[in-house]
Amino acid sequence: MQVAPSSIRIQVNGLSYAAQRWENVSGQQGENEFTHAKKVRKVLCLHGWLDNSESFARLAPQLKDCDVVAIDMAGHGKTSHRAAHASYDIYDDLEDIGDIADELGWDQFTLLGHSRGAGIAFLYASVMPERVKSLVLLDGIVPPPWLNKNVVEQLRAYILDRQRLRAKGSRPYATLDEAIERRLQSTKLTVDEGRAMIERDLIKTDDGFVWSHDNRLHGSSAVRFSSAELDVFLSLLKLPTLLLAALDGQLKKHTLPENLTKNAYIEMYWHAGKHHFHMERAQVAGVAQKINHWWASVPTVDAQFSC
């Protein structure tokens, strides 16, 4: 089984996506590992806001008989920034997901998303169910609905934020440790747990260390779905879905959608840990075990792996 990932790049819609790939395929005893591989599950991993593919580095090697590809989402990590006229609304990623899968040669695949990535995975599976075999969501499901702003106020905030962020540069940090400490404040991870992911989001310059992610990711969305609209997505989702929520995470702080409990395709479980529990050394094995056990119970195994 592969532990260290290979680094790959995928060209999609004018963007160069950086990704890491774990080919966790165990062969039959005494034979070449990949020539006589078991059937494998194709898994595309989508990380959370301001994170990157490194957030799956501890979880991915523990996903059994899987071809796991974790991407740096657009504007994150080592992936290209979107064009100057483009935006980072959550639905802007949907087209790229299908195109990335096409470049990988995957007709159907499993989506595994964390936080913002879980919201994107949920939307894609709802609108393109023919492409998705199963859905695994880590401490996130529906994108945040609009609550404090009406649709006009939301659109105004989007325009003003874009104007503000275009003129704002990234403040350099004098040392790598200073930048890491600043980012750790919002993740609740230890230095050991979060360092590699944070380093992937940093660039060394003559003035110090600056973030590589696109500053526009800090801006407001142009439009948010209403709670009623998100309920429509939830009611139409008819794919095997596993939702793992962290006991000290984001979902614990919010009221879960009513239609979540009404959807028989969604299995929800609470798991010890914080919002990034899939990165916590004390929790990642338990998260992986739950996912592997659940996958074994649903008929979602993909076609033969080819090398």
N, C-alpha and C positions, 0 to 999 in steps of 0.2 A: 504494500500500500504506500502511495506517495505521501510524504509528509511536507517536504519543501515544495512550494508552488513554482510553476514556470510563469514567466512574465510574457504577456502577449499584447498586441495592439490590434484594434478593430476599427476600420475606417467606415464611418457611417454618417451620411448627410452632411458632409463637409467637416466632421469632427473626427479627431483621432482619439479613440477611447483606449485608456490603459486598463489592463485587467490582469488578474492573477488566476491561475488554473491549477486545481488539484484533481488529478486523475486517480481517484481512490478505487481502483479495480483490482480485486484479488483473483488470481488465476487458480486453476486446478493444481493439486499437489504434483510436483515433479515436472510441470510444464511451464512454458514461458508465460509470464504474468499477463501479458496483453493479448497474445495470440489466442489463448483459450479463456478469455475473460467471461465473467458472468454478464448477464444483462445488467445494464447500469441505468441509473436515473440521471437525466440531464438537469442540472440545477443552476439557475441564474440567480445570483445574489445581488440585492440592491440595499445599499447602506443608508444610514440616516443623514440628517442635515449636518453639513460641514465635516462629516466623517469620510471614509474612503474604503477601498477594498480590504485594507489591512485590518479592518474591524472584524473580518471573518477568519483571520489567520489562525485562531485557536479552534474555532468551531469546524471549519471546513475539513481538516484532515480526519475528523472523527465521524463524518457522515459516510456511512458504509455503502460500498458499491455505487458510487456516484462520480459523475464527471462534473465537477463544481467549477463554475466560472464566476468570480466576483469582480465586478467592474467598478472603476472610479466613475461615478455619475458625472454628467456634463457639468463643467465648471468646478469639479472637485479633484483633489489629489493631482495625479499626473495626466488627467484628461483635458482636452482643449476647452477653452471658454467658448460660449456661444457668441455669435456675431453681435456687433454693437446694437443692432436693431432688435435682437431677439430678447426673450425673457426666460425666467426660471419658474414660471408657474408649474404646479405639480403635474398638470396634464401635458406640459411640453415634452416630458420624457417618454410618453406612451408610444409615439411612433418609433422612437429609437430602439425601444425594447424589442419589438418585432424584427426590426432590421438587423440588430445585433445577433438575434437568434438565427436569422437567415444566413448571416456571414459565418456563423458557427456550423451551419448545415443542420440546424435543429428545426424540424417541422413542429414538434410539440416538446414541451419542457415544463419543469416545475419552477415556480418562483418562490424565493425565500427572501423576505424583506424585513428590515428593522426600522422602526420609527417612521420617518418620512418615506423610506424605501418600502415599508409595509403599506403605506397609503397608496403609493404608486403601483405596487404589485396588486393591491386590491382593485384599483380602478381598471388596470389592464385586464385582469382576469374576468372582471364583470363585463367589459365591452368586447373582449376578444376571447371568449371561452374556448373556441375551437383550437387555440394554440396552447392552452395551459392544461396540464394533467392534474396538478394539485398545487395547493397554496399553503405556505408556511409563513406566519406573521409573528414577529417578535416585538412585543410591547408597542403595538400600533396596529390600526386597521383603517378606519376611515380618515380622510384628511379633515383638519379642523373646519367646522362650519363657520359661516359669518355670524357673529353674535353682537359685538359692540358697534359695528358699523353697518349702515345699509349699503345697498349696491353702489350708490353714487359716492358715498364717503370712501368706500373701499377702492373704487377706481381712481378717485382723487389722490388717495394715499399712495397708490401704485405710481402715478405720474410724478408726484413730488419726490418720492423716494428715488426714482430713477434719475431725476435731475440732481439730487443731492449726492448719490453714490457715484455718478460719473465724475464728479469733481473731487471725490475723496480718494486719497491714496492709502496704501497700506503702511501703517506705522512700523518701522523696523524695531526688532528686539535686539538688544546688545548681545545676548548670548542665547544659545540653543535652550539651555535650561530655563531661562526666563520665559521664552515662548511656550515651552512645554507646561510650565507651572500655570501660565495664564489660561491655557486651553483646558487643563485638568479641572479647573474650578467649575466648569460647566458640565463635566462628564461624571464626576464623582468616582473616577477610576484612580487607582494608584499609579505612581510613576512607572512601575514595572508593567502594569497592565496596559497603559495607554501610550507609552513612549513611541513605539514603532508606528502606530497609526498617525500620531501627531507629526512625527518626523517626515512622513510621506507628504504632508501638507505644508512643508516649509521649503523655502528657497534661500540659499546663502547669497548675500549681496555684499558689496563693499561697505554698506552701512549697517549690516547685521543680518538678521533673519526675518523674512517676510512670508506671509501666507501665500500659498500658490492658488488657493481657491478664489473664484470670482467674487469680488466684493458685492456684486449685484444680488448674490444669494441672501443678503441681509435685508432686502427690500420687501415691501408688501406685495401680495399677489394682486393681480388685476381684478380677479373675480373669485369669490369663494362659493362653494355649493352651500345651499341651505340644508338644514337638518332633514327637511322633507325630501329633498332631492337625494341626499345620501341614503335615506331609507329606501328609496327606489333601487339604488345600486344593491343594497343589502338584500332586498327581497328577490332580486333577479339572480344573485350569485348562486349557482348550482354546481359548484365544484367542491371536491373534498378539501376542506380548509382546516388547518390547525392554527389556533391562536394561543400563543404562550404569553402570558402577562406577568410582569415582574411585580412581586409583592411590595417592593419599594420603588416602583417605576412610574411612568407617565400615566398609564391607563388607570392606576389606582387613584389618581388625582381628579379624574374626570368622570362624568356620568356617561355610562356606556349606552349606545343607541338601543332603543327598545327592540328593533327588528333583529338585533344581534342574537338574542336568545330565542327568537322565533324561527331562525333559519336552521333547519335540521342538518345542513351540510357543514356547519361550523362547529368544531369541537374546541372548547375553550378551557384552559387550565392555568392556574396560578402557580408560579415557580419562584422560589427564593431568589433574591438578588435585587440589584438596582436596574436602572433603565438600560444600561449596557451589560446586562447579565451574561450575554453570550461572549463577552470578553473577560469576565471575571474568572480568575483561576479557580476559585472555589465553586463556581456554578456551571462552567462551560461543559463539563462532562455530563452533568445532569440534564442540561438543555439538549445536548447531542443525543443522549440516550432516549429522551422523550420523543425527539423527532424520528430517530431510527425505528423506535417501537411503533410509532404511529404510521410511518410509511409502510411497515410490514403488514399493517392491518388494512391498507387500502390498495385496490388493484391499479397502481399507477406506474408500474415498471416500464421503462422506455425500451426502445429497440436495441439490438446488439451494438456494443461499442466497437467502433472501427478505428484502426490506427493508420 
